[in-house]
Amino acid sequence: MGVKLKDLVPRHETSFSDLSGKCLGVDAFNWLYQFISIIRQPDGTPLKDSKGRVTSHLTGLFYRTCKMLEEGLKPCYVFDGKPPSFKKVTASRIKRREQAHYEYLKAKEAGDTKKALSKAMQSARLTGEMIEQAKKLLEALGVPVVQAPSEGEAQAAFMTTQGDIYAAATQDYDALLFGSPLVVRNLNVTGRRRLYGRYITVNPELIRLSEVLESNELTREELVMLGILIGTDYNPGGVKGIGPKKGLKLIQEHGVESWKHVEHEWQIYPPDVLAFFMKPPVKKDYKLEWKTPSKKKVAAILVDDFEFSAERVDNTLSKLDLGQTGLSGFL
């Protein structure tokens, strides 16, 4: 879900060429959820092989990763580990997903493709099997994978602060709360996209934590508390009636003690959530190494196992072999 800070965050348009040669820590779960939500048939049906296995996540992961490599970017994928004890998939969220799936099936049966697609996207689910398939494909592509002990965005933020990667790549704003100096959005959806019946061009966005704090006159602790008031993955929904602007006003008046000045029945003690954002568990002995993609291994996964077009896979990988990626400089 992520924290809804969009209205308070200055964003700067960037491009693949601007990011060429830079290492980006991709929030793997965030991207995979995007792929399985968006990459579907017009009626909402996800892409599948002849065995009925979903392949939307592999399609998005393969072509987007190859696009980044072709443009000279150095992606590494950071996978979530064990969430904190107070992060729970709420019963209401599960119910909403189940209801969306039911409405998707009804809309599909009725021939309402527009509604079917919308509901299908809302009911997307990432399984453990999909995660392992994604890791196997990334290994074949020679792209490093980092398994975080807890939240992937926290790990990517830590790696950014250490100077080992340039920025955290994610659609959510949580990486800012975890302290990532730089965040890049839209890398996984860059290009011409259809939105509300018309086509728009989506470009990557660069966000600087220092600019977010300065423009809103906040410390990082206060930014985290603002997120808690609005709602995070650990306290979904936040405080009723408080959005970004009202929350910002409260924070500017009361600082990190703002949670004491609202009428709300806190299920989780706000200072505990604040402490987790400020100092989350991270892996410090990770290794980042890029290798030349293995055509044989990639083909064995995508073509032999999941029935991708051999010609399309080969054509995509051939672009990486023409010296366009600078892979030799990655080793």
Secondary structure, 3 states (H helix, E strand, C coil): CCCCCHHHCCCEECCHHHHCCCEEEEEHHHHHHHHHHHCECCCCCECECCCCCECHHHHHHHHHHHHHHHCCCEEEEEECCCCCCCCCCCHHHHHHHHHHHHHHHHHHHHCCHHHHHHHHHHCCCCCHHHHHHHHHHHHHCCCCEEECCCCHHHHHHHHHHCCCCCEEECCCCHHHHCCCCEEEECCCCCEEEEECCEEEEECCEEEEHHHHHHHHCCCHHHHHHHHHHHCECCECCCCCCCCHHHHHHHHHHHHHHHHHHCCCCCCCCHHHHHHHHHCCCCCCCCCCCCCCCCHHHHHHHHHHHCCCCHHHHHHHHHHHHCCCCCHHHHC
